Amino acid sequence: MLCRLHEASEIIRSGATVVAAGSPDLLRRLPRGNWIGGTSTSAFTPAGGVELFDRLQITTFPPQVTLAGIQRYGVGGLHHLSLDLHPDGFSVMIVPHASNVHEALAREALLSNRLLQGNLFGWMSEAVRWRHLGRPQVYYGPLAHCIEDEAVALHFTLAPGYRVRSESCSVFDAVEGESFRFLHDGYSASRILVEGRETDFVTYLGERKISLCLPLVSRHGNRTILTCPDAQGSSERSVRFHSPVFHGVEYCFAKEVPDMEQATRRLISFDGTGTTLIACLCLMSYREGAAEEYSGAFCEGPVTRGEIAGLPTSHSLARVVLEAAPRG
């Protein structure tokens, strides 16, 4: 729901568990309580897209969901994350975008099958733009404390008779072209391996007329992961990314979608089955200044710099779905 500062503060003081998104000017004024938050400039709602300069987008949880813990994770503590995931529950995590902990989480996810099995949901906070371009921030509610170099997480259990699943859907559902590998891990690359041959990445893109608006596609188990290039941060010598890439992974580019706005409207209007507990939509799938084009969403959530649905991804609508467990 969209709230003014005093409304969100009252909800937190009531003892409710909250996930909050908005500007640092508002997030830093929230009281201590059972909440986590992250900086975000926009939200999508059933009425359309909105900017969050004077409001917060908050998510609360129904009685079937019980808070089991609130944790902070630095780079050195992420190996504990898989142990903290409840096998019959779910977790919500917020990570500062393009931070060291973001890269460490992506690497940990590649190494730990438990993250894929643990109903981990979340998003990457972004730098807000209204007063200055600061660093992406997350907030640890028990201390009402701003953090730039750690991730925060809520861990939940469920009442008997219920189950959840974390999932992500994207407008990019097809790939084209050959696969390739990177030579090094990180947020940028200048050289790649194509069929075992090393080549210049920028030259490769130019020869094939590949747009940096298209995400990279890789597969990890039964999950498809999308990695977004940073067109503004790239140069004539190298390509930057909004999430880290890894040298041992096969990548290819997604097939272009003819009408992104129409495809995104279809994506956010399809509810599927179950009750959506929390959701987020990638900034790269959201065209700012076109709020009316995003009306009709089946849920509400922040517009983010990246999503987590078991693994970090992008260009997606991610959500946690609650449903009745089958009997017997």
C-alpha positions as CSV (number, residue, x, y, z in Angstrom):
1,M,0.0,0.0,0.0
2,L,1.0,3.6,-0.5
3,C,1.4,5.5,2.8
4,R,2.4,8.9,4.1
5,L,5.2,8.9,6.6
6,H,2.9,9.2,9.6
7,E,0.7,6.4,8.3
8,A,3.7,4.0,7.8
9,S,5.0,5.0,11.2
10,E,1.7,4.1,12.9
11,I,1.7,0.7,11.2
12,I,5.2,0.0,12.4
13,R,4.4,1.1,16.0
14,S,1.4,-1.2,16.0
15,G,3.9,-4.1,15.9
16,A,3.2,-5.1,12.3
17,T,6.0,-6.6,10.2
18,V,6.7,-4.3,7.3
19,V,8.8,-4.1,4.1
20,A,9.2,-0.4,3.0
21,A,10.4,1.3,-0.2
22,G,10.9,4.9,-0.9
23,S,13.2,7.9,-0.6
24,P,16.0,8.1,2.1
25,D,14.3,11.3,3.4
26,L,11.3,9.2,4.5
27,L,12.9,5.9,5.3
28,R,15.4,7.4,7.8
29,R,12.4,8.9,9.7
30,L,10.6,5.7,10.4
31,P,10.6,4.4,14.0
32,R,12.3,1.3,15.2
33,G,10.3,-1.9,14.7
34,N,10.0,-5.1,12.8
35,W,10.7,-3.8,9.4
36,I,13.3,-3.6,6.6
37,G,13.5,-1.1,3.8
38,G,15.3,0.0,0.7
39,T,15.6,3.1,-1.5
40,S,13.4,3.2,-4.6
41,T,12.1,6.0,-6.8
42,S,8.9,4.4,-8.1
43,A,6.1,1.8,-7.4
44,F,3.6,0.0,-9.6
45,T,0.0,-0.2,-8.4
46,P,-3.4,-1.3,-9.8
47,A,-4.0,2.4,-10.5
48,G,-0.7,2.9,-12.4
49,G,2.9,3.8,-11.7
50,V,3.7,6.4,-9.1
51,E,6.8,8.2,-7.9
52,L,7.8,7.8,-4.3
53,F,9.2,11.2,-3.4
54,D,6.5,12.0,-0.8
55,R,5.1,8.5,0.0
56,L,6.3,5.1,1.0
57,Q,5.3,1.8,-0.6
58,I,4.9,-0.7,2.2
59,T,3.9,-4.3,2.4
60,T,2.4,-6.0,5.5
61,F,1.6,-9.7,5.9
62,P,-1.5,-11.7,6.8
63,P,-2.0,-13.8,9.9
64,Q,-0.9,-17.0,8.2
65,V,2.6,-15.6,8.1
66,T,4.8,-15.3,11.2
67,L,8.0,-13.4,11.6
68,A,10.9,-15.7,12.7
69,G,13.8,-13.3,12.6
70,I,15.4,-10.1,11.1
71,Q,19.0,-10.4,10.0
72,R,21.8,-8.3,8.5
73,Y,24.3,-10.0,6.1
74,G,27.7,-8.6,5.2
75,V,29.9,-10.1,2.6
76,G,31.5,-12.4,5.1
77,G,28.2,-13.6,6.6
78,L,26.3,-14.6,3.5
79,H,27.2,-18.2,3.9
80,H,24.8,-18.2,6.9
81,L,21.9,-17.1,4.7
82,S,21.1,-20.6,3.4
83,L,21.0,-21.9,7.0
84,D,18.6,-19.2,8.1
85,L,16.0,-20.0,5.4
86,H,13.1,-21.9,6.8
87,P,12.2,-25.0,4.8
88,D,8.5,-24.4,5.2
89,G,8.6,-20.6,5.0
90,F,10.1,-17.8,3.0
91,S,12.5,-14.9,3.3
92,V,12.5,-11.3,2.0
93,M,15.9,-9.7,1.4
94,I,16.9,-6.2,0.2
95,V,20.4,-5.7,-1.1
96,P,22.2,-2.4,-2.1
97,H,22.5,-2.4,-5.9
98,A,25.9,-3.0,-7.4
99,S,27.5,-3.3,-4.0
100,N,30.1,-5.9,-2.8
101,V,27.3,-7.8,-1.0
102,H,25.3,-7.9,-4.2
103,E,28.2,-9.6,-6.0
104,A,28.8,-11.9,-3.1
105,L,25.1,-12.9,-3.0
106,A,25.1,-13.7,-6.7
107,R,28.2,-15.9,-6.3
108,E,26.7,-17.6,-3.2
109,A,23.5,-18.3,-5.1
110,L,25.5,-20.1,-7.8
111,L,27.2,-22.3,-5.2
112,S,24.3,-23.0,-2.9
113,N,21.4,-25.2,-4.2
114,R,19.6,-24.4,-0.9
115,L,19.0,-20.8,-2.0
116,L,17.1,-22.2,-5.0
117,Q,15.1,-24.4,-2.7
118,G,14.5,-21.9,0.1
119,N,11.8,-19.5,-1.3
120,L,14.1,-16.5,-1.1
121,F,12.6,-13.3,-2.5
122,G,13.9,-9.8,-2.6
123,W,15.1,-6.8,-4.6
124,M,18.0,-4.4,-5.1
125,S,17.7,-0.9,-3.8
126,E,18.6,2.0,-6.0
127,A,20.2,5.4,-5.8
128,V,17.4,8.1,-5.7
129,R,17.6,11.1,-7.8
130,W,15.5,14.0,-6.4
131,R,18.1,15.8,-4.4
132,H,21.3,14.0,-5.3
133,L,22.5,10.7,-6.7
134,G,23.4,9.0,-3.5
135,R,24.4,5.4,-3.0
136,P,21.7,2.6,-2.9
137,Q,20.7,2.1,0.7
138,V,18.9,-0.5,2.8
139,Y,17.4,0.0,6.3
140,Y,17.5,-2.3,9.3
141,G,14.2,-1.5,11.2
142,P,15.1,-2.8,14.7
143,L,17.6,0.0,15.0
144,A,16.1,2.3,12.3
145,H,19.6,2.3,10.9
146,C,20.7,3.0,7.3
147,I,23.2,0.6,5.7
148,E,25.1,0.8,2.4
149,D,27.4,-2.2,2.6
150,E,25.1,-5.0,4.0
151,A,21.9,-6.8,3.0
152,V,18.9,-7.1,5.3
153,A,16.3,-9.9,5.5
154,L,13.1,-10.9,7.1
155,H,12.6,-14.7,7.7
156,F,9.1,-16.1,8.0
157,T,7.3,-19.3,8.9
158,L,3.8,-20.3,7.9
159,A,0.7,-21.5,9.7
160,P,-0.1,-25.2,9.2
161,G,-2.0,-25.9,6.0
162,Y,-0.2,-23.3,3.8
163,R,2.7,-23.2,1.5
164,V,4.5,-20.5,-0.5
165,R,6.6,-20.3,-3.7
166,S,8.9,-17.5,-4.9
167,E,8.8,-17.0,-8.7
168,S,9.8,-14.5,-11.4
169,C,8.3,-13.9,-14.8
170,S,9.8,-11.8,-17.6
171,V,8.7,-10.3,-20.9
172,F,12.0,-11.9,-22.3
173,D,11.0,-15.6,-22.8
174,A,13.3,-16.4,-25.8
175,V,16.9,-16.2,-26.7
176,E,18.8,-16.0,-30.0
177,G,22.4,-16.1,-31.2
178,E,25.3,-18.1,-30.0
179,S,26.4,-18.6,-26.4
180,F,29.6,-17.2,-24.9
181,R,31.6,-17.1,-21.7
182,F,33.3,-14.3,-19.8
183,L,37.0,-14.5,-18.9
184,H,36.6,-12.9,-15.4
185,D,33.9,-12.3,-12.7
186,G,32.7,-8.8,-12.1
187,Y,30.5,-5.9,-13.1
188,S,32.3,-5.2,-16.4
189,A,33.9,-7.1,-19.3
190,S,36.0,-6.3,-22.3
191,R,36.8,-9.8,-23.6
192,I,34.7,-13.0,-24.1
193,L,35.1,-16.5,-25.3
194,V,33.0,-17.6,-28.3
195,E,33.3,-21.3,-29.2
196,G,36.7,-21.3,-27.4
197,R,38.0,-18.2,-29.2
198,E,38.8,-15.0,-27.3
199,T,37.3,-11.9,-28.9
200,D,36.6,-8.2,-28.0
201,F,33.2,-7.9,-26.5
202,V,32.3,-4.5,-27.8
203,T,33.4,-5.5,-31.3
204,Y,31.3,-8.7,-31.0
205,L,28.2,-6.6,-30.1
206,G,28.7,-4.2,-33.0
207,E,29.2,-6.9,-35.6
208,R,25.9,-8.5,-34.6
209,K,24.0,-5.3,-34.0
210,I,23.1,-6.4,-30.4
211,S,21.5,-3.7,-28.3
212,L,22.6,-3.2,-24.7
213,C,18.9,-2.8,-23.9
214,L,18.7,-6.6,-24.1
215,P,19.5,-8.7,-21.0
216,L,22.0,-11.6,-20.9
217,V,20.3,-15.0,-20.3
218,S,21.9,-17.8,-18.3
219,R,20.4,-21.0,-16.7
220,H,21.1,-22.3,-13.2
221,G,19.2,-25.5,-12.5
222,N,15.6,-25.0,-13.5
223,R,15.9,-21.2,-13.1
224,T,16.5,-18.7,-15.9
225,I,18.6,-15.7,-14.8
226,L,18.6,-12.3,-16.6
227,T,21.5,-9.9,-16.3
228,C,21.1,-6.3,-17.5
229,P,23.9,-4.4,-19.2
230,D,24.4,-0.8,-18.1
231,A,24.3,1.1,-21.4
232,Q,25.1,4.4,-19.8
233,G,28.1,3.0,-17.8
234,S,29.6,1.2,-20.8
235,S,32.3,2.6,-23.1
236,E,34.0,1.9,-26.4
237,R,36.3,-0.6,-24.6
238,S,34.1,-2.5,-22.1
239,V,30.6,-3.2,-21.1
240,R,29.2,-2.7,-17.6
241,F,26.4,-4.7,-16.0
242,H,23.9,-4.0,-13.2
243,S,24.6,-7.4,-11.8
244,P,27.9,-9.4,-11.7
245,V,28.7,-11.9,-14.5
246,F,30.8,-15.0,-13.9
247,H,33.4,-16.7,-16.0
248,G,32.2,-20.3,-15.6
249,V,28.7,-19.6,-16.9
250,E,27.3,-19.8,-20.4
251,Y,25.4,-16.6,-21.5
252,C,23.5,-15.5,-24.6
253,F,21.3,-12.5,-25.4
254,A,17.6,-12.4,-25.1
255,K,15.5,-12.0,-28.2
256,E,14.2,-8.5,-28.7
257,V,10.6,-7.8,-27.6
258,P,8.8,-5.6,-30.2
259,D,6.6,-3.6,-27.8
260,M,8.0,-3.5,-24.3
261,E,5.2,-1.4,-22.8
262,Q,2.5,-3.7,-24.0
263,A,4.4,-6.8,-22.9
264,T,4.9,-5.3,-19.5
265,R,1.2,-4.5,-19.1
266,R,0.4,-8.1,-19.9
267,L,3.0,-9.2,-17.4
268,I,1.7,-7.2,-14.4
269,S,-2.0,-7.9,-15.2
270,F,-1.7,-11.7,-15.1
271,D,-2.4,-12.9,-11.6
272,G,-2.1,-16.7,-12.0
273,T,-3.0,-18.8,-8.9
274,G,-2.6,-18.2,-5.2
275,T,-2.4,-14.9,-3.2
276,T,0.5,-12.6,-3.8
277,L,2.1,-11.7,-0.5
278,I,4.8,-9.3,-1.9
279,A,6.1,-8.3,-5.3
280,C,8.5,-6.1,-7.2
281,L,9.0,-5.1,-10.8
282,C,12.3,-4.4,-12.5
283,L,13.1,-0.8,-13.4
284,M,14.4,-1.9,-16.8
285,S,10.8,-3.1,-17.6
286,Y,9.2,0.2,-16.4
287,R,9.2,3.3,-18.5
288,E,9.2,6.3,-16.2
289,G,6.8,9.2,-16.9
290,A,4.2,6.8,-18.4
291,A,2.2,6.0,-15.3
292,E,-1.1,5.3,-17.1
293,E,0.6,2.6,-19.1
294,Y,1.0,0.5,-16.0
295,S,-2.5,0.5,-14.7
296,G,-4.3,-2.7,-14.2
297,A,-1.6,-4.5,-12.1
298,F,-2.9,-7.4,-10.1
299,C,-0.7,-6.3,-7.1
300,E,1.5,-3.5,-5.9
301,G,5.2,-3.2,-5.2
302,P,8.4,-1.2,-5.6
303,V,10.1,-0.7,-9.0
304,T,13.6,-2.0,-8.4
305,R,17.2,-2.3,-9.8
306,G,17.0,-6.1,-9.7
307,E,15.0,-8.9,-8.2
308,I,15.7,-12.0,-6.2
309,A,13.6,-15.2,-6.8
310,G,15.9,-17.8,-5.5
311,L,18.7,-16.2,-7.5
312,P,19.4,-12.5,-8.3
313,T,17.9,-11.6,-11.7
314,S,16.5,-8.6,-13.6
315,H,13.9,-7.5,-16.2
316,S,11.3,-9.5,-14.2
317,L,8.2,-9.3,-12.0
318,A,9.1,-11.3,-8.9
319,R,6.7,-12.3,-6.2
320,V,5.9,-14.6,-3.3
321,V,2.7,-16.6,-3.6
322,L,0.7,-18.0,-0.7
323,E,-1.6,-21.0,-1.3
324,A,-3.3,-23.8,0.6
325,A,-1.1,-26.9,0.9
326,P,-2.6,-30.0,-0.7
327,R,-4.2,-32.4,1.8
328,G,-2.9,-35.9,2.4
